[in-house]
Amino acid sequence: MNTQARDLLRGLPVFPEQMRPFDPGTAPASPVDLFTEWLSAAIDDGVPAPHAVTLSTTDDDGRPDARVVILRDLDENGFSFATSSESPKGRQLRETPYAALTFFWHAAGRQVRVSGPVTPGTAEENDADFRRRHPTARALVLAGGQSEVIPEGESVSAAVERELAGIEGKGSATWTVYTVAPERLEFWQADAERRHTRLRYVHDGEGWRRDVLWP
């Protein structure tokens, strides 16, 4: 056993000294409204990249696969992010259109978990999102397949520069906006004494059922 690593881990602080209070009894009926409140508070608290979220999908062998993406939009339809439909996560979502999202805002002692079915955007929505991206980001999408092995002798920089030369007006056939329509959401507020507060929303017909969970 690596006792050095264990000692390093046990010496790390778990929660910040000051955390916002959270009373589930005052939570709004809509989890989207509560998420928006928490996101605004995270921004005010100076949480780094509060729109960064861990996206979990299922691979071809039925095993979980996770990575961090950026939340691009949020409304009553769900939580949206974007990627190439031919990336590993794009292919996985085509085979199993269901995903989980996990936001972790350490500076606020808060975590939000979201899960539900995933739907791709329309051609118009995908194209509009692609064209809003920085030119270099668009060139990267057009230059090569995400997560593919770089061929020997190929240079990412050179490939991007080739695409940048004529980037204006170019679209992408694979760039896709995906939206997770939440079926379940959990809002987790840490407590220094481990008496964490957990509020779960479950989609129930046309509304939401709210349950307070044991820590």
N, C-alpha and C positions, 0 to 999 in steps of 0.2 A: 504494500500500500504506500502511496506517495504521501507521507506525512507532511512534507513541506508544503505541498499544494493544499492539503487539508487545513493546516495552520494558517496559511494565507487566506483561505476562504472564510474561515471562522473569525478572522480578525477584521473582516470588512463590515462596515455599518450596513444595516438592512434598510432602514427607513430614515427619512429626513427628520430633524428635530421638530420642525413645525409643519403641520399639515392642516388643510382646510377641514372643517367639520362636514359631515354628511348625514342628514336625517332622511331615511327612505320615505318617511311619512309626508315629506314636503315635495317629493319627486313629481314631475309632471306626468300626465297620462301617456304622453308619447315618448318613447326612448330616444327618438331623433332629437327632440327638444332637450332632453337631459344630456345627450352626447354633445350637442352644440354648446350648452352651458359649461360642461367640463372642458371642452376644447378651448373655449374662450378663457377659462380660468388657467388652463395649462399655458396658454400664450402669455397671459398676464404674469404667471409665476416664472416665466423665463425657461420653461422646459425646452430643451434642444429638440428641434425637428418634431414637434408634436403630431405632425401629419404623417410621420413614418409609422408603418404598421407591418407586423409579421403576417404574411399570407400563407396559409397552410392548404395544400391540395393533396390529392391522392395519385401516386404514380401507377404505372402499368401493372405492378405487382401487388397493388393494394396497400402500399406502405405510405406513411405520411411524408410529405416533402414541404419544406418551409423556407421562406426567404423574406427579406424586408422590401416593401414597395412603398410608394407614396400615394396617399389618399388624394384623389383629384377632385372629387365632388361628393356631396351628400345631400339627399333630399328624402322625401317620403318613400321614394322607390328603392332607396338603399345606398350603399357605400360603393363608390366607383374608383377604380384604378385602371391603368392602361399598360399594355404590353403587346408584343407581337403574337399573333395567333399561332405562329410556328415556333415560339420559344417553348422550353419544357413545360412551363406553367400553362401556356396557351393550349398545348396539345393535351395536357392532363385535364384541363377544364372542358375540352371538347369531349373527352371520354367520360369524365365524371363531373358534371356541371354543378358542383357543390363545394363550398369552401368555408374556411374559418379565418377570421381576422382577430389579431390580438394587439391592442395598443397598451404600451407600458410607459407611464410617465413617473419615473422614479422621484423627481423633485417634488411631485405633488402626492406621492404615495398612492397613486391610482392606477388601475388597470381596467380596460374595457374589452370584453370578449363578444364577438359577433359570429353567428353562423347562419347559413342559409343557401338557397339555390343561386346560381350565377347565370346571368344572361349577357350576351354580347350586345354592343351598341349597333345602331344602324350604320350603313355605309356613310351617310352624311355626318353622323356624330363622330365616327372614327376619323374621318378625313379632317373635320374641323379641329379635333383634338391634336391630330398629327401636325397640322399646320401652325398650331399655337406653340409648338415646341421650339427650343433654340435650334438654329441651323445645324450646329454640330451634333445635337441629339438626333435630329432627323437623318443626318448623314450616316451616323452609326447604324441606324435601323436599316438603311438602304445598302450599306457597304457589306454587311455579312450577317449570317444567322446567329442570333443570340445563343450563347453557351456552346456553340460549335467549336471544334478544334481549329486553331489558326494554322493554315497550311505553312509548311516550312518555306522560308524565304519571303512570306507575306508580311507586310507591316500594317498594323491597324491605322497608324497615322497616315500612311500613304493612301490607304483605301478610303479613309475619311476625306482626305484632301481631294481625291478624285471626285467624290460625290459632291463635295462642297462647291466645286467649280460650276456645277449647273443645278444647284439645289432649288433655286426659285422655281415654283410651279410644279415641282415633283411631289407626287403623293405616294402612299404606301398601300400595297394590296393586303398587307398582313396586320398593320397596326390596328389594335382593337381596344375599345373601352369596355371593361367588364364591370357589371354591377352586382353586388351581393345583396339580395333581398333578404333582410334579416327575419329569421323565424324565432331566434333566441338571442338575447343580449344580456350580458351580466356586467354590472357596474360594481367594482371592488374598491373599497376605500380602506387603506391600511390603518392599523392602530398600533402604537408603540408597544402595547402589552399583548399584542396578537389577537385582540378582540375585533377582528376585521369586520367591516360592514359589507354585506353582499346583497345586492338587489338584482333580481332576475326578472326580465320581461319575456313573456312567451306569447307569440302571436296566437290569438284565440278568435277565430272567425274574422270579424271586421275590426276587432279591438285588441287590447293587450291585457294579459293577466300579469299581475305583479306579485312576486313572492320574495320574502326576505329569507336568505339561506344561512345555515349554521356556518361559522367561520371555518 
